[in-house]
């Protein structure tokens, strides 16, 4: 999978078989089980369980480790990293929201992913004024309804994927970067000089796995190194439709 980034998707709410859910619980670590049990609402427990079990089962497809054998550590700002030795440069990142969980897997390439449910109920323009570049915000001011939601969550997920790939917090000054989006694969980023970032080392992709969701992938690559982003549904053969494992 060198020079490929694999994005694994699942609808957590679609996994309802009690035996399957029990098998998922059996492969989580003690720490993950403790976090799982702390969720107050059943739907939050479900999303956590299915998404974290997906990570373990997916990673076992890339290395000779059983799902329950994976060990993780946390970087300075909380990003999970693989702690097992001799895992041949595997990197991953996970995101989940209501109705969708997404995990990106790469080799020797820092990666970040974010997925969001399109929603027009929040004060999107106000958030964009604080988090987006002034040029992006002016563009959003001309939109309403679904068009506003799609444009906002495009810019938001790209930013979230970037800071997750960087392993830094959302306190990063995201107003100082600007995204030019021509289509889902033709995405350029511009950084203000003080950020000391090289745009040539960043590759971004957008995914629209459902009409209700958008996801963004950020890859920190070598200059002129183009990664192929491959979308797969967890529990199916490659590009099949969503379903439980």
N, C-alpha and C positions, 0 to 999 in steps of 0.2 A: 504493500500500500504506500510505498514511498511516492511523494508528490501527489498523494491523494488525501483528502480529508473526508472521513465517513461521518455522516450525520444520521443518527439513529433516533427514530421517533416512535412514540406510543401515546395512545389516549388512555391515561390512567384509569378513568372511569369505566373503560371497556373491559377491564379484568375483574370478573365477578365470581369466578369459580373458587369455592372455599379451599379446595386442595391446592390450587395454584397459588393463592394468597399465602397459605401456610408454608408452602415450599419457598416462597419469596422471603418470608420472615426467617426461615431457617438458615438463610445464607447471609443475613445481615450480621454485622459485628455487635458486640454488647453495647458499644456507644451508639450505634445507629438504632438499635432496638430501644434504648433509653430515650433517644430523641423522638422516635416514632410514637412512643407511648405518651410523651408529653403534649402532643397535639390534642386540643380540646374537641375539635370538630372532626367527625368521621371522614369527611371529604379531604381534609388536610392530611390526615393519617394515610389515606389511600394514595394520594399523590406522592407523598414521601416514600412510601413502601414500594410502589411500582417503579418510580423513577430510579431509586437507589438499587433496587434489584436488577433493573435493566443495565445500569452501569456495570455491575459485577458480571452479569452474564455476557454482556457485549465484550468486555475486556478479555474474558476467557477465550474468546474467539481469536485473539491476537497473541496469546502467550500460553504456555503450558502450566496454567494455574487454574484450579477449580474456583468457581465463583466465591465460595466462602473463604478462600485463602488470600484474597486481595487485602492489602493494608494501605491505609492512607494517612498522610500527614497534612497539616494546614500551613500554607505560606503566611507571611506577615499580615496580610489583609484578609485571611480566611479562605483563600482559594485552595480546594483539595488537590493534592498531588499524590502520585503513586509512591509508596514507600518500599515496595518489594524490590529487592535487587535483581539485576539481570532481566529487566523487562524491555530491553532493546529500544530504549528511547520513547516508549509510549507516553503520550500526553492525552489528556481528556478534559472536558468541561461539560457541566450539566446545567440545564435550566428547566424549570417547570412552572406552569401556570394552570389555571382552570381549563381543562379540556386538552392539554398537550404537554408532554415532556420531551425534551430534546437533548441528546448527548453527542458531542463531536469528539472524534478520536483521530489523532495524527501520530506520526513518528518524527521526532527531532524537530518539532515545530510548535512553538507556543500558540495556543488556540483559545478562543473564547466563543461562547454562544449565548444568545438570549432569545427567548420566545415570549410573545405577549398575545393576549386575546384582544382583538380590536374592540374598542369601547369608546362610545361618544359621551359617556356620562360625566367624565371628570373635566376639570378646567384645563384642557390640553394646551390652549394658547398661553395661559399663565405659566405653566410648567416650561413650555418651550422658551418663553422669554428669559427664564433663569438658566436654562441648560443648553440651548442651541445658539449657534452663531447668529449675529444680527441679521445677516442675509437670509439665513434659513427661516428665522422668525418672520421677517417681512413676507416671505413667500407663503408661510402658513396663514398669515393674517388675511389672505385673499380667499381662503377656503372655508367651507362649512360642511357639517354632517359627515358622511362617510369619507369624502375626499380629505377632509381635515384629519379624521382618525387614521386613515391609511398613511398620510404624509407624516403625521406626528409619530406613529409607532415605527415607521421606517427609520426616522432619525433617532428615535429613542433606542431601538434594539441595536442599531449600529454602534451607538455610543456604549451601551452596556456590554456588547460583545468585545469592544476595544478595551475597556478598562478591565474586563475579566481576563482577556489574553495577556494584558500587561501585569495582572496580579496586583492591581491597585484599587483603592476604594472609589466610590462614586463621588467623593469629595474632589476628585481630579477636575480641573477647570475645563469642563467639556464645552464651554462657550468658545474656547480658543481653538477648536477644530471644526472644520466645515466639510460636509459630504456633498459631492456632486453625484447624483444618481441618474444615470441614463436608462439603465434597465437593471434586472436582478443580478447581473454579472459584471456590468460595466459601472463600477463605483470607484470614484477617486476621493481621496481625503486630502485636505489641506490643513497644515498645522501652522499656528503662529510661531514665529522664530524662537520665542522663549521656551517653547516646549521641547526643543532639541530632538525632534523626531524626524525620521527619514520616510517620506511617503512611499518611496520605492520599495520599502521593506514591509509594506502592509497590503494585504489582499482581503477584500470584503465580498461577501455574497449574501443575497437575500433569498429566503425560501418562503413559499406560500403553501404550506401543506394542507391548508383548509381555507375556505372562504372567511372563516372567523379568526384566523391566526396568521401571524407573521413571525418569522425567525431570521436572525442575522448571525453570520459567522465571520469572525475576525481571525486572520492568520498572520503571524509575524515570521516572514520568510526572508530568504536571501534575495537581493535585488535580481530582477528578471527571472525569478523562479516562480512559475505559475502552477498552482495546485488545482487539481480537479476535485470539485466538491460533489460527493456522491450521497444521495438521499436514500435511506432504507428504513422500512418499518420493522420495528422490533417484533419478533414472533412470526415473521413471514419470510419468504424467500426473497431476499434482495429488495426489489422495488415494489413488492406487493402491497396490498391494502392493509390498514392497521388491524391489529388483533392481538390477543394475549399470546404470551410465549408458550 
